């Protein structure tokens, strides 16, 4: 079985509009790709359609890696299960009260209204039990009280239960016992306990993480079970892995236990792919730009490593999980252009795959970014997915004329240009948010564009940010799926300890670190069926006494208290411009355990295109010159190796279009990367 696993691997990424599927054969070094429309009503059907279109014998496939935003969409669209919350008696309102601070954009809104809570108060309860701040039990869990309260939650239509007790990060016994009692009473109900997902302090954030996990657990569990059934029908017997939001993959069994870890698994694939690209090419500072059908995701890479956080907001609900610091905005190829009063806006609403942009001719009558690209010459009907899907420019023009041009008194071309300018402005804002807020200049980074629309916008966005070099990887529209092929098996855990970094505590700190290392290693070994080599990374989250936020410092066996303080002070100075002589506190110990997989090389990514190889001319809008002008039309595989070609250019391939503006030049390097730079 292990030989099969190293020989072939399938990756499937579900987007808002298309499903990307690819298979890589390690013995032949061959890559095969397909794109199929999503099936929103039955998401698993689209995945199986993509797998079948690959036309391979699933008996010979060793591993299937999958990224999905099904859980994320359930949260954003409020389509998850009805959750009941079990907390300590007297603390049932932890989730209801939340935090008193408001986000900057809402701070000065006089008409501000609090978003409706995911869980109404009637589905929250408190039970008799208590653990103190040192992890000692001061009141035993009252089983009878728990059962009575849970019965009331079920009576109030709770479909899943989130259990979160005070200080359970130090002692999870009451949460574990509560889950056992609930499942004895209701064996089919989903139960999430906070200490199993986020063993860290801050009771509100830990509770909200358990709530979100419980909210999506039935949906994701049913979806993965449906896929498993379909895989049995097509005789797939290999490893079934799901991407984690913070990179790496986990088994489908682990994903069912803690589905919240998969909430951003789709975008994570692209981040992992760029991390592999940066390692192969020795690139240091990069900005990823993943533009798909419904959203735009961007992430910062410093010294080849993506920025990572342990707490994020999903639709204004905090979640405490390891997660790439990906900024997402509702702007993609399917984003709808609309008028708000007298203002033209783009997104966050998307036409999706059903009915899709107006040009699809499936009944959609709203103008989208894809329709605008047709009008500006960046896309032609015969280029779209190599002609596999028919699109109609006249329908795109009609949608713009009726919905935008008439109300605003614009020509069709002016409206399409405006839509692109809004898209560019929104993207520039998102990139500045992740760079300037860290005191970094986007000019010092390379931009990596991928996704269905990323290559079309990358050169235009680079001009706005004065970025000197753009990288377009091979098969950019499926790059997130390709990144999944390079994903190792991974497990991360953490534990809050709140101890000063000094001699009396140092052995205690190391003991806590060993404890979670053993726990993480045990979990990864259960998933590591092919016995891949394991690497362990141990981390301390440190801060100066009196500070609120912590910075991560890797701890090695040879480290002393002084060496750790020096490491921390250097990181603090690099991040904030200064350091102190204050006492240093250990907030949490963390462990990342990785079982490495064989990875395809970049040079093996190159797709064999079946396109017309005769150079031609087309007409596109130049944003640098503010006019329509002639541009050469090239197939990507026609670019001569290491030879620069001047823009304006339209470079096409099976699954995407790259625009090179006037004043820029492009070449293809030995790794199959397309490099665009200012002349």
N, C-alpha and C positions, 0 to 999 in steps of 0.2 A: 504493500500500500504506500509506503514512504517513497518508493521510486516513482510511482504514478504521480504522486503529489508534486514532485519536483519537475515532472515532465510537462504538465499542462495545468493552466490555471485560468479560470473565468472570473471576470469582474463585471458587475452591473451597477450602474448609478442611475437612480430615478431623479429626474428633474421635474420642473413644473409643466413642461411641454413635451419633452422627449425622454425616452429611456435609452441610455447608452450601454451597449454590451460589447465586450471584446474577449477574445481568447488568445492566450500566448502559449505557444508550444516551445518549451525550453530545448528540446532535443533538436528541433529544426530551426529555432530562432525566428519563427514566423508569427506574425500578428494578424488577426482577422477582426474586423470591426463591423458593427451594425448600429443603426438608430431606428427605433420604432416609436410611434406615438404612445403617450401615457394612457392608461385606462383608469380614470379617476374613480369610477364606481366599484371596480374590482382591481385594486392595484397589483395584486399578485399575477393577474392574467397578462399584464403588459410585460412583466419580468420573464414569464415563461415564453411569451411571443418572441422576445429578444433572444433568449437562449436557443429556441428552436430555429430562429433565422440564422444563427451561427452555423447550423447544419453540421454539428459534430456529434460523435457518439459519446453520450454522457457517461457511459461505463468507463471510458478511458480518461475522464477528467478527474484530477485528483483534488482540486480545491475550488470552491466558489466563494468569492468575496463580494459583499453587497453593502452599498451605502444607500440610505433612504432618509427622507425628511418626513416620513409618514407621522412620526410622533410630534415633530415640530409643527406640521400643518394642523394636527388635531388640537394643539394648544392655541395656535394663532386663530383658528376658525371656531374655537370653543366646541369641538365635536368629540371630546373625550368622555370618559365614564363619569358617573356621578360619585364623587368621593365623599367618604365620611372620615372625620379626623378624631383620633383618640389621643388626648393629652392628659396631663395631671389635673386632678381636681383643683379648681380655682384658676386654671390656665387655659381654658377652652378657647379663649379669644386671641391667642397668640397670632394665628394666621389672619384673623379679622383686623386686628390693630396694625400689624406690620410695623413699618418704620414711619416716623413723622416727617422725614425729609422728602422734598420733591425734586424731580429732575430739573436741570437748569432751564430747559425750554418751557416748563410749566410753572416755574417759580413765581412769575409775575402775571399769570393769567387770573384776572378777577372773576372770570366765569368758570374757573376750574371745577370739575366734578370728578370725584374719585371713581376709577373704573370699578365695575361690578366685580365682586370677588368670585373666584372660581368655585368656592365652597360656601354656600349659605350657612348662617349660624345654626339653623335647625339640624344640620348634618355635622355638628361638632359636639364633642362631649369631653368631660374630664372624669378620670377615675382615681380611686384612692391608691396612691403609691408615691414614694419620694426617695430620690437619691440626692445626696448633698454635693457640693462643689468639689469635694475630694473623691467622689465616686463611692462613698459609703452609703449603704442602705439604711435609711432612718424610718421608713415605713414600707412594709411588704406590699406587693401587688395584691389587691383584693380581687380574687378571681370571680367571686359572685357579683361584685359591683361591676366589673368589666363586662361580664356576660349580659347583665341587664341593660347596660348602656349600649352595647353593640347591637342588641336586639332592637333597641329604639332607633339606632341609625339605619338598620335594615328596613324597619317599618317606614322610615322617612326616605325610602328609595335609594339608599346608598348601594352602589354596585361594586365598589372597591374601598379598601380601608387604608388610611395612612396613620401610622403610629409614631408619635414623637414625644418623648418624655424629657424633662429637664435633666441635663448632665449625663445623658445616655452615651455621649461620646467617651466618657470615662469608664462607664460601667453599663453595658448593653443588656444586662440580665433581664430587667423588667420588659424591655421591648421584645426580646426573644421569647419570653414566656407569654406575653400578650399575643404574639402572632400564633403561638402553638394553641392557645385556648380558642382564639377566633377560628382557626382552621379546623379544630375539632368540632366546633359548632356549625361552621359553614365551609365545608371542604372545597367548594368550587369558587369561592370568592377570592379576589386578588388582594394581597396584603403587602404593603411596603413599610419597612421600618427604617427610621432615619439613620440609625447607627450603622446600618449595613451599606448605606450609600455615601453618607458624609459624616465621618467620625470626627467632627470638628465643632468648636464652640460657636455660639450665636444661635439661640433657639429658634428665632423667626426664620432665618435663612435655611436652617436644617429642616424645619417643619415644611417650608415651601418646597424644598427639594423632594422630600418624601411625598408631598401632595402631587407634584407634577409627575413623579414616577408612577404613583398610583393612578393618576389621571389617564396616562397613556398605556399602562400595562395590559389591560384587556385587548385594546386595539392592536398593539404591536404583537402581542402574544398570538392572537388569532391570525394575523397576517403571516407571521413566521411559520405557524403550524400549517397554514394553507400551502405555503411554498414547500414545506417538507413533504406534504402529501403529493404535490405535483412532481417533486424530484423523485419520489419513489416510483411514480408512473413511468418516468423516462429513464429509470435505472441508474440514477446518480447515487453513488455510495461514498463519495469523497468527503472532505472536510467542508463544513458550511460555516462561514465566518461573517461577522458583521463589523463594519467600521465603528470605531469609537470617536466621539467628538474631539478628543484630545490626541488623535492619531493612534496608529496601531489597530489591530483587529482583535475580536474576541469570538468565542464559540457562540452558536445560536442559543445554546442552553443558558449561557451567562447573560446574553442579551435579553432573554425572557425574564430573568431574575431581576436585573436592573436596567430596564429599557431607557431610563433617562440618560444613560451614558451614550446612547446612540442619537440623541436629539439633533445633533449637527453632523451626523456621519457622512452625509453627501458632500458638503463643502470641504470636510476634512480630507477627503481623498485627494483633491487638488493640492492642498497644503503639503501632504506627505509626498506627492509627486515632485513638487518644487524642491522640497528638502533633499530628495534623492538627486535631482538635477543639480542643485547647488554643490552637493558633495562630489559628483562626477566632474563638474566643470570648475570646481574651486571658486565658485562665486560667493561673495561675502554678504553684501547688502542688497536685498531684493524686496520688491513690492508685488504681491500677486494681484491679478485682476481677472476674476472669474465672472463673466457675464453670460448668463443662460437665458432661458425663456421668460422667467418670472422675477429673477432677483440678480443682484450684483453683490459679490463677496470679495472683500479685500483683506489681506493679512500682511504683516510686516515680518521680514526675516533679517536678523542681525547676526553677522558672522555665520551665515548659512543655517541658522536655527530659527524656526518660527516662534513668535512671541506667544506665550501661554499664560493663562490665568486659571485660578481655582474658584472663581465666582463670576457669574455673568447674569444678565437679565434676559429673560425670554418673555417678551410682551409685558414688560414691567413687573415680572415675577422673578425674584432672585433664585438662582440655582447654584449649589456648591458642588461642582464636579470639575475635574481637570478638562480644560477646553481650550482650543486654539483661540487666540484673540482675533476672531474674524468679525469684521464690521459688515453688516448686511443692510442693504436698502432695497426697497421694492422697485427695481428698475432693470428691465431686461428686454429681450426681443419682443415679447408678447405684451409689454406694458402699454396700457391704454392712455392715449392723449385725450384730455378732457378740459373743459372750461369751468373754472371756479370763480363765479362773478365775472370779472373781466380779465382774469389771469389764466394763462395756458399752463396746465400741469401735465406731468407724465408719471403714471403709476400712483400708488402702489398696486392698484387693481391690474390684473392681467387677464388677457383673453384665453390663456392656457392653450391646451390642445383641442379643447371642445368649447366653443366653436372655433377658437383660434383667431388670428388676425384676419382682417377683412379680405386680404388677398387669397386666403385659403379657399374661399368660396364655400364654407361650411355653415353659413348663416350668420357669421359674425359681421356686425356693421359698425364697429368702433375702430377708429384709426389707431394703429400701434406703431412701435418703433420699427418693426419689420416692414410695415407698409411704407414708412418714411424712407427706409433704406432703398426700397424699390424706386421711389420717386427721385431720389438723389443719385441713382445710377450705381449705388454700391452693391446692388443685388439685381440679378436678372432671372426671369422664370426658369431658363434652362440651366442656370447654375445651382439652384436651390436643391441641396442634397443630391447633386448630380442628376437632377431631373426626375427623381423618384416621386416627388410630390408636386403636383401642378399648382402654380400660384398665378394670380391674375392681377397685373398692374392696374387695369382699369377699375377693378373693384377697390383697390387701395386708394386710387385717386377719388373715387366716388365717396368713400368714407370720409376722407379729409375734407372734401368739398362741402358735404352736408353737415358734418359735426364741428369743424374748425373754421374753414375758410369763410363761409357765409356769416356766421355770428361775429367773427373778428375782422372781417374785411381784408383777408389775406389771400394771396395767390396760393395755389397748391404747393408750389416750390418753397415759398416763404414759410408756410406752415410746417413743411417737412424739415426745413433748415432749423426752425425754432425748436422743434421736438429734439433734434440732435443736440442743439446747444444746451437745452435743459438737461439732457442725459449726461453730457460732458460736465456741466457745472455740478450736478449731483455727485458724480463720480469723483471729481476733483475735491469736493468738500469731504467726502468719506476718506480719501487718502490723506488729506491734510490732518484730519482728525487723529489718525493713528501715527502720524509722523511729527507734526508740529507740537502736539501735546506732550511728546517726549523730548522736545528740544532738538528734533532732527529735521534736516532739510531734504525734501523729496529729490532734489537735484543730485544728491549723493547716492542714489539708489538706481538699480536697473528695474525696469517694469517688465513683468512676465504676464503676457496676455493669453488667456485660454477660455474655454467655454464656447458655445455656439456663436456668441456675439463679441467676445473679448478681442479677437484679432481685428475685427472691424473698427473698434473704438480705440485700441491701444495707442496707435500713432497720434491720433487727434488729442488724446488725453495727455500724452507725453509732451506735446507741444505746449499745452496750457501750463504744465508743471515744470517745464524746462528740463525734463529728464532726457539725458543724452542717448541712452541706449535702451532698446526694447527687444525682448526675447519672445519669440513665438515657437513653442515646442512642436514637434511632429504630432499630427492628429490632435490639434488643440481642442476640438469640440468634445473629444472623449478623454481629455487629459485627466479629469478627476477619476474616471474609471481606471485609467492606466496607473494613477497614483495608488489605487487600491491594490494593484498587482504587486507593488513594492512594499506593502504594509506588513510589518512584523506582527506576531502575536504579542499583545502587551496588556499589562495590568498595573494600575496605579492605586495606591491607597495612602491614607494620612491619618494622623492622630494629634489632636491638640493636647499640649502638655503644660504650657505656660510656666517655664522654669528659667531662672537666670543662668546665663552661660558662665559658670564658675566652677572651681574645683570640687566643692561639695556635691554639685549636681551633675558633673560631667559623666560619671558612670551610670547614673539614672537615665540621663538623656540617651546614652548609647544603648542602654537596655530597652528603652522604648523603641528606638530605631531598629534593633534586632527583632523585637516582637512583631512589628508590622512587616519587616522584611521576610520573616518566616511565613507569615500569613499570606503575603503576596506571592511568594515563591510556590507555596502549596497550591494556590488557585491556578497559577500559570502552568504548573506541572500537570494538573488535571486536564488542561486544554491542549497540552503539547504532545499530541499523540505520536508525531513523527520524531520526537526527541531532538528538536532543533537546539542549537547552542543557546544558553541563557546568559544574559547580561543583567547586572543589577546596578542601579544608580540610587544612591541615598542622598537625601536633601534635608536641610534644616531651613525652616522659615524663620528669619531673624528680624529683630527690630531693636532700636534703642529704647530703653525704658521710658515710658510715657508716650511713645508713638502709637498710632492706630494701625498703620499698615506695615506689612512685613515684606522682605526681599528674600529670594531663595539663594541658598549657598550650598553647593555640593560638598558633602562630607566624605572623606576617604579615610581608610584605616590608619594612615600615618598622621592624620590631622591632630593638632593639639588645640587647646582653648585659644591660644594666641594666634595660631595660623588661621583659625576660623574667624576670629575678630578682624584680622587684617584683610581677609577675603571679603568679609561683609562691608568693611569701611570703604574698600576700593569700589565695590559695586554701588554702594550708597553715593559715593562721590561722583561716579560716572553717571548715575541716574539723576541726582539732584544738585550736583555741583559743589557739594560740601560734605564733610564728615564731622562727627563729634567724638569726644572722649567719654561718653556716657556708658553706663552699664548696658550690656547687650542681653536681650531676652530671647529665648527659643519659644516661639508661638506653637509651631507644629513640627513633627517629624514626618517625612514623606519618603515613599519608595516607588521607584518605577522598575518593573521587571520586564525584560524583553526577550522573547524567543525569536531569533532572527530567521528570515526566510531567504531563499535564493531570489535574487532580483534581476529582471531583464535590464540590459544596458540601453542607454539612450539610442545608440546606433542601431539597435534592433527594433526600434519603434517605427521606422520609416514604412509608410504605407505604399503599396504598389497601386498607383492611380491609373484609372482607365478613363482618360479624358482626351479631348482634342488638343494636340500639342502645337498647333499652328498659332504663333503669336498674332494677336489681333489688337484692334483699338476699340475703346469704349469711351463714353462721356460720363464724367462724374463731377460732383460739386467739390471744389477745393476750399476747405475752411481756412487755409493760410492765405489764399488770394481772394476769398469771398466771391467766387464766380464758378460757373460750370466751365470745364475745360477737358481736352482730350487726355486720355490716360492709356498706357499700354496694358493689355490684358495678358497675364502669364499664368501658366499652370505651375504649381509649386515645384514639381519635379523637373521643370525646365530651368530653374535657377542654377547657373553654373557654380560649381564649388568654389568658395572663397573669392568670388568675383562680385564686386559691388555694382548694382544697377540703380540708376537714378529714378526717383519718383517724378510725377505722380504715376502710381501703379495700382492695379487691382490684381491680387494674386489669389487664385482659386484652387481649392482642393475639394475632395468629395464632401466634406462635412462643414466647411467654413470658408469665409472670405476674409482676406487681409487687405487693408487699405494702407498704402504708403503715400503720404501727402507730398506735395511739391516742397522742395527743400530738404527732403529726406532721401536716404539710399538704403538698399537692402542687399543681403547676401545670405547664402546657405553655407553653414560650416560643416566640418567633418562629422559632427554628431547629429546632423540633420536638423539642428536648430536654425531658425530663420532670425537673423539679427538685423534690426532696423536702427539707424542712427541719423543724427543731423549731419548734413554735408559740411 
